[in-house]
Amino acid sequence: MKVLVTGGAGFIGSHIVDALIAKKHSPFVVDDLSTGSRDNLPPAVPVFEVDICDKARLSAVFDEVKPDWVCHQAAQMSVSRSMREPVFDAEINIMGLLNVFDNAARVGARRIVFASSGGVLYGEVTNPAPEDAPKKPLSAYGISKWVGEQYLEFYARERNLQGVALRYSNVYGPRQNPHGEAGVVAIFCKAMLAGSAATINGDGRYVRDYVYGPDVARANVAALETGLESQFTAINIGTGIGVDVNEIAARLMECTQDYLKQSGSLIQSRECRHGEARPGDLRSNLISPAAAGQLLAWKPTVQLNDGIRQTVNWFAQKIHG
């Protein structure tokens, strides 16, 4: 199948491209390369350097590719920036999303898989939330993801296509962008491997459900390929296991120190420091992956310790060669 992946040069999107190629599909990438990189992709994959908010250029891409399926990953991903700039967040996560959905329906795409966020939709939860849990987004980012799901359900119903919203927990892994505010694992990796003190926001007692990027990519391919009865389906993609930021920092410190010692580096990892709490951050958020197992035959395969070690090794190779 021809699959158009928006944000396909980014962290999760590029892993999806790899997973699509492994399943013999033909991926095409739309990415403005503001955070993504062509280096994340195999050279043969077509890349259209287009902003999803550019209606004319995006329409031209859809006219050229005429995808069978669309995997929409492009987004404004910073919760704290959405709190400061809700209009900017909405321009990308709602208006840009509508440009993608409208073009997908116009050219006859049969299925859209949308990167939603279980990490923000359910609000403060201490037990793994199922898909029918009350929706309580507290940030502008969470609101825009919830609106995106409502629009996907509308397009599925009114434009005769199937829509699947995948509600990710906190995704981490190789290729994650360590610049900006999103992705604590990547940010900490970069600091620790450089011998700098990573900054933990607030007291660090923020519990999250961490899921490995390539596992999320497999879920996206399953959501594209699997026959589903409903016109619209929302599915959590996570582990159901909570770990706080202090524990993540400790595990990363151990892995980075091991790497630096084994490589003979003179760099020493420094203990983390605590900074100000970040606006919009939830204290606890966990999601149940049970429905993903039932509907997609998907479950996470990479345990946190293994995923962190693989992520540290990837960043180390990028930084130290």
Summary of the structure (lengths in Angstrom):
residues: 321
radius of gyration: 19.0
end to end distance: 36.5
largest distance: 61.1
contacts: 1131
relative contact order: 0.15
helix: 44%
strand: 18%
